[in-house]
């Protein structure tokens, strides 16, 4: 895969994230917890992939606008909410914090 393909795949993937985040929030609010938790797992795996791609892209001189520290903060908040089983809080974090964060990356 060359640099252009990697960048293209990265941004195609990141562009899909906001809709997925809204889907998670909607399912949490509708008490479809199992569906939401499966999607949260997918999101977590996707973040791992993004971080790996981020390193490759940075090494090739591509700035992706990803703030890893901010992302880690969101993941910690989500984990805390899940541990408390406060699904309304987790839905709010996804919809009102993480979703706008990813929207500004793809904008």
Biotite code that builds the C-alpha atoms (Angstrom):
import biotite.structure as struc

atoms = struc.array([
    struc.Atom([0.000, 0.000, 0.000], chain_id="A", res_id=1, res_name="UNK", atom_name="CA", element="C"),
    struc.Atom([1.471, 3.350, -0.921], chain_id="A", res_id=2, res_name="UNK", atom_name="CA", element="C"),
    struc.Atom([1.155, 6.607, 1.012], chain_id="A", res_id=3, res_name="UNK", atom_name="CA", element="C"),
    struc.Atom([-1.814, 7.848, -1.020], chain_id="A", res_id=4, res_name="UNK", atom_name="CA", element="C"),
    struc.Atom([-3.747, 4.608, -0.468], chain_id="A", res_id=5, res_name="UNK", atom_name="CA", element="C"),
    struc.Atom([-3.024, 4.662, 3.269], chain_id="A", res_id=6, res_name="UNK", atom_name="CA", element="C"),
    struc.Atom([-4.173, 8.279, 3.577], chain_id="A", res_id=7, res_name="UNK", atom_name="CA", element="C"),
    struc.Atom([-7.279, 7.533, 1.513], chain_id="A", res_id=8, res_name="UNK", atom_name="CA", element="C"),
    struc.Atom([-8.206, 4.466, 3.590], chain_id="A", res_id=9, res_name="UNK", atom_name="CA", element="C"),
    struc.Atom([-7.583, 6.367, 6.814], chain_id="A", res_id=10, res_name="UNK", atom_name="CA", element="C"),
    struc.Atom([-9.878, 9.255, 5.886], chain_id="A", res_id=11, res_name="UNK", atom_name="CA", element="C"),
    struc.Atom([-12.569, 6.972, 4.431], chain_id="A", res_id=12, res_name="UNK", atom_name="CA", element="C"),
    struc.Atom([-12.631, 5.120, 7.737], chain_id="A", res_id=13, res_name="UNK", atom_name="CA", element="C"),
    struc.Atom([-12.570, 8.257, 9.895], chain_id="A", res_id=14, res_name="UNK", atom_name="CA", element="C"),
    struc.Atom([-15.391, 9.772, 7.800], chain_id="A", res_id=15, res_name="UNK", atom_name="CA", element="C"),
    struc.Atom([-17.655, 6.844, 8.794], chain_id="A", res_id=16, res_name="UNK", atom_name="CA", element="C"),
    struc.Atom([-17.033, 7.224, 12.520], chain_id="A", res_id=17, res_name="UNK", atom_name="CA", element="C"),
    struc.Atom([-19.526, 10.050, 13.323], chain_id="A", res_id=18, res_name="UNK", atom_name="CA", element="C"),
    struc.Atom([-22.489, 8.006, 12.032], chain_id="A", res_id=19, res_name="UNK", atom_name="CA", element="C"),
    struc.Atom([-21.296, 5.032, 14.087], chain_id="A", res_id=20, res_name="UNK", atom_name="CA", element="C"),
    struc.Atom([-21.006, 7.178, 17.199], chain_id="A", res_id=21, res_name="UNK", atom_name="CA", element="C"),
    struc.Atom([-24.556, 8.452, 16.748], chain_id="A", res_id=22, res_name="UNK", atom_name="CA", element="C"),
    struc.Atom([-25.703, 4.853, 16.277], chain_id="A", res_id=23, res_name="UNK", atom_name="CA", element="C"),
    struc.Atom([-24.072, 3.889, 19.577], chain_id="A", res_id=24, res_name="UNK", atom_name="CA", element="C"),
    struc.Atom([-25.661, 6.824, 21.420], chain_id="A", res_id=25, res_name="UNK", atom_name="CA", element="C"),
    struc.Atom([-29.099, 6.100, 19.915], chain_id="A", res_id=26, res_name="UNK", atom_name="CA", element="C"),
    struc.Atom([-28.916, 2.426, 20.897], chain_id="A", res_id=27, res_name="UNK", atom_name="CA", element="C"),
    struc.Atom([-27.835, 3.250, 24.435], chain_id="A", res_id=28, res_name="UNK", atom_name="CA", element="C"),
    struc.Atom([-30.745, 5.662, 24.806], chain_id="A", res_id=29, res_name="UNK", atom_name="CA", element="C"),
    struc.Atom([-33.158, 3.079, 23.369], chain_id="A", res_id=30, res_name="UNK", atom_name="CA", element="C"),
    struc.Atom([-31.854, 0.565, 25.937], chain_id="A", res_id=31, res_name="UNK", atom_name="CA", element="C"),
    struc.Atom([-30.413, -1.637, 23.181], chain_id="A", res_id=32, res_name="UNK", atom_name="CA", element="C"),
    struc.Atom([-27.389, -2.146, 25.395], chain_id="A", res_id=33, res_name="UNK", atom_name="CA", element="C"),
    struc.Atom([-26.113, -5.360, 23.778], chain_id="A", res_id=34, res_name="UNK", atom_name="CA", element="C"),
    struc.Atom([-26.086, -3.773, 20.321], chain_id="A", res_id=35, res_name="UNK", atom_name="CA", element="C"),
    struc.Atom([-24.460, -0.634, 21.687], chain_id="A", res_id=36, res_name="UNK", atom_name="CA", element="C"),
    struc.Atom([-21.779, -2.576, 23.564], chain_id="A", res_id=37, res_name="UNK", atom_name="CA", element="C"),
    struc.Atom([-20.923, -4.553, 20.425], chain_id="A", res_id=38, res_name="UNK", atom_name="CA", element="C"),
    struc.Atom([-20.578, -1.297, 18.511], chain_id="A", res_id=39, res_name="UNK", atom_name="CA", element="C"),
    struc.Atom([-18.460, 0.191, 21.304], chain_id="A", res_id=40, res_name="UNK", atom_name="CA", element="C"),
    struc.Atom([-16.153, -2.820, 20.960], chain_id="A", res_id=41, res_name="UNK", atom_name="CA", element="C"),
    struc.Atom([-15.968, -2.202, 17.199], chain_id="A", res_id=42, res_name="UNK", atom_name="CA", element="C"),
    struc.Atom([-15.223, 1.471, 17.879], chain_id="A", res_id=43, res_name="UNK", atom_name="CA", element="C"),
    struc.Atom([-12.456, 0.508, 20.287], chain_id="A", res_id=44, res_name="UNK", atom_name="CA", element="C"),
    struc.Atom([-10.894, -1.810, 17.697], chain_id="A", res_id=45, res_name="UNK", atom_name="CA", element="C"),
    struc.Atom([-11.221, 0.959, 15.120], chain_id="A", res_id=46, res_name="UNK", atom_name="CA", element="C"),
    struc.Atom([-9.397, 3.388, 17.406], chain_id="A", res_id=47, res_name="UNK", atom_name="CA", element="C"),
    struc.Atom([-6.566, 0.863, 17.716], chain_id="A", res_id=48, res_name="UNK", atom_name="CA", element="C"),
    struc.Atom([-6.356, 0.728, 13.906], chain_id="A", res_id=49, res_name="UNK", atom_name="CA", element="C"),
    struc.Atom([-6.476, 4.531, 13.671], chain_id="A", res_id=50, res_name="UNK", atom_name="CA", element="C"),
    struc.Atom([-3.598, 4.844, 16.133], chain_id="A", res_id=51, res_name="UNK", atom_name="CA", element="C"),
    struc.Atom([-1.540, 2.372, 14.110], chain_id="A", res_id=52, res_name="UNK", atom_name="CA", element="C"),
    struc.Atom([-2.277, 4.239, 10.877], chain_id="A", res_id=53, res_name="UNK", atom_name="CA", element="C"),
    struc.Atom([-1.568, 7.534, 12.621], chain_id="A", res_id=54, res_name="UNK", atom_name="CA", element="C"),
    struc.Atom([1.991, 6.425, 13.378], chain_id="A", res_id=55, res_name="UNK", atom_name="CA", element="C"),
    struc.Atom([2.547, 5.332, 9.776], chain_id="A", res_id=56, res_name="UNK", atom_name="CA", element="C"),
    struc.Atom([1.107, 8.578, 8.412], chain_id="A", res_id=57, res_name="UNK", atom_name="CA", element="C"),
    struc.Atom([3.116, 10.789, 10.773], chain_id="A", res_id=58, res_name="UNK", atom_name="CA", element="C"),
    struc.Atom([6.287, 8.931, 9.773], chain_id="A", res_id=59, res_name="UNK", atom_name="CA", element="C"),
    struc.Atom([5.409, 9.786, 6.159], chain_id="A", res_id=60, res_name="UNK", atom_name="CA", element="C"),
    struc.Atom([4.848, 13.449, 6.963], chain_id="A", res_id=61, res_name="UNK", atom_name="CA", element="C"),
    struc.Atom([1.029, 13.420, 6.931], chain_id="A", res_id=62, res_name="UNK", atom_name="CA", element="C"),
    struc.Atom([-0.767, 15.429, 9.630], chain_id="A", res_id=63, res_name="UNK", atom_name="CA", element="C"),
    struc.Atom([-4.098, 13.796, 10.505], chain_id="A", res_id=64, res_name="UNK", atom_name="CA", element="C"),
    struc.Atom([-5.258, 16.316, 13.159], chain_id="A", res_id=65, res_name="UNK", atom_name="CA", element="C"),
    struc.Atom([-5.770, 13.481, 15.624], chain_id="A", res_id=66, res_name="UNK", atom_name="CA", element="C"),
    struc.Atom([-5.184, 14.491, 19.222], chain_id="A", res_id=67, res_name="UNK", atom_name="CA", element="C"),
    struc.Atom([-4.310, 11.201, 20.919], chain_id="A", res_id=68, res_name="UNK", atom_name="CA", element="C"),
    struc.Atom([-4.464, 12.690, 24.405], chain_id="A", res_id=69, res_name="UNK", atom_name="CA", element="C"),
    struc.Atom([-7.990, 14.005, 23.819], chain_id="A", res_id=70, res_name="UNK", atom_name="CA", element="C"),
    struc.Atom([-9.021, 10.651, 22.424], chain_id="A", res_id=71, res_name="UNK", atom_name="CA", element="C"),
    struc.Atom([-7.577, 8.849, 25.468], chain_id="A", res_id=72, res_name="UNK", atom_name="CA", element="C"),
    struc.Atom([-9.525, 11.209, 27.742], chain_id="A", res_id=73, res_name="UNK", atom_name="CA", element="C"),
    struc.Atom([-12.767, 10.336, 25.931], chain_id="A", res_id=74, res_name="UNK", atom_name="CA", element="C"),
    struc.Atom([-12.020, 6.612, 26.140], chain_id="A", res_id=75, res_name="UNK", atom_name="CA", element="C"),
    struc.Atom([-11.368, 6.910, 29.872], chain_id="A", res_id=76, res_name="UNK", atom_name="CA", element="C"),
    struc.Atom([-14.675, 8.771, 30.375], chain_id="A", res_id=77, res_name="UNK", atom_name="CA", element="C"),
    struc.Atom([-16.499, 6.110, 28.361], chain_id="A", res_id=78, res_name="UNK", atom_name="CA", element="C"),
    struc.Atom([-14.905, 3.320, 30.400], chain_id="A", res_id=79, res_name="UNK", atom_name="CA", element="C"),
    struc.Atom([-15.850, 5.028, 33.662], chain_id="A", res_id=80, res_name="UNK", atom_name="CA", element="C"),
    struc.Atom([-19.441, 5.399, 32.488], chain_id="A", res_id=81, res_name="UNK", atom_name="CA", element="C"),
    struc.Atom([-19.581, 1.755, 31.370], chain_id="A", res_id=82, res_name="UNK", atom_name="CA", element="C"),
    struc.Atom([-18.180, 0.563, 34.690], chain_id="A", res_id=83, res_name="UNK", atom_name="CA", element="C"),
    struc.Atom([-20.979, 2.453, 36.470], chain_id="A", res_id=84, res_name="UNK", atom_name="CA", element="C"),
    struc.Atom([-23.452, 1.202, 33.858], chain_id="A", res_id=85, res_name="UNK", atom_name="CA", element="C"),
    struc.Atom([-24.489, 4.818, 33.343], chain_id="A", res_id=86, res_name="UNK", atom_name="CA", element="C"),
    struc.Atom([-25.551, 4.370, 29.750], chain_id="A", res_id=87, res_name="UNK", atom_name="CA", element="C"),
    struc.Atom([-27.128, 7.830, 29.491], chain_id="A", res_id=88, res_name="UNK", atom_name="CA", element="C"),
    struc.Atom([-23.767, 9.367, 30.413], chain_id="A", res_id=89, res_name="UNK", atom_name="CA", element="C"),
    struc.Atom([-21.958, 7.132, 27.910], chain_id="A", res_id=90, res_name="UNK", atom_name="CA", element="C"),
    struc.Atom([-24.483, 8.062, 25.198], chain_id="A", res_id=91, res_name="UNK", atom_name="CA", element="C"),
    struc.Atom([-23.924, 11.762, 25.971], chain_id="A", res_id=92, res_name="UNK", atom_name="CA", element="C"),
    struc.Atom([-20.136, 11.354, 25.786], chain_id="A", res_id=93, res_name="UNK", atom_name="CA", element="C"),
    struc.Atom([-20.426, 9.667, 22.394], chain_id="A", res_id=94, res_name="UNK", atom_name="CA", element="C"),
    struc.Atom([-22.924, 12.160, 20.971], chain_id="A", res_id=95, res_name="UNK", atom_name="CA", element="C"),
    struc.Atom([-21.789, 15.452, 22.463], chain_id="A", res_id=96, res_name="UNK", atom_name="CA", element="C"),
    struc.Atom([-18.039, 14.991, 22.856], chain_id="A", res_id=97, res_name="UNK", atom_name="CA", element="C"),
    struc.Atom([-16.610, 12.222, 20.692], chain_id="A", res_id=98, res_name="UNK", atom_name="CA", element="C"),
    struc.Atom([-18.880, 12.767, 17.673], chain_id="A", res_id=99, res_name="UNK", atom_name="CA", element="C"),
    struc.Atom([-18.040, 16.520, 17.303], chain_id="A", res_id=100, res_name="UNK", atom_name="CA", element="C"),
    struc.Atom([-14.365, 15.660, 17.823], chain_id="A", res_id=101, res_name="UNK", atom_name="CA", element="C"),
    struc.Atom([-14.391, 13.300, 14.830], chain_id="A", res_id=102, res_name="UNK", atom_name="CA", element="C"),
    struc.Atom([-16.563, 15.655, 12.763], chain_id="A", res_id=103, res_name="UNK", atom_name="CA", element="C"),
    struc.Atom([-13.909, 18.369, 13.057], chain_id="A", res_id=104, res_name="UNK", atom_name="CA", element="C"),
    struc.Atom([-11.207, 15.887, 11.964], chain_id="A", res_id=105, res_name="UNK", atom_name="CA", element="C"),
    struc.Atom([-13.036, 15.042, 8.737], chain_id="A", res_id=106, res_name="UNK", atom_name="CA", element="C"),
    struc.Atom([-14.204, 18.601, 8.081], chain_id="A", res_id=107, res_name="UNK", atom_name="CA", element="C"),
])
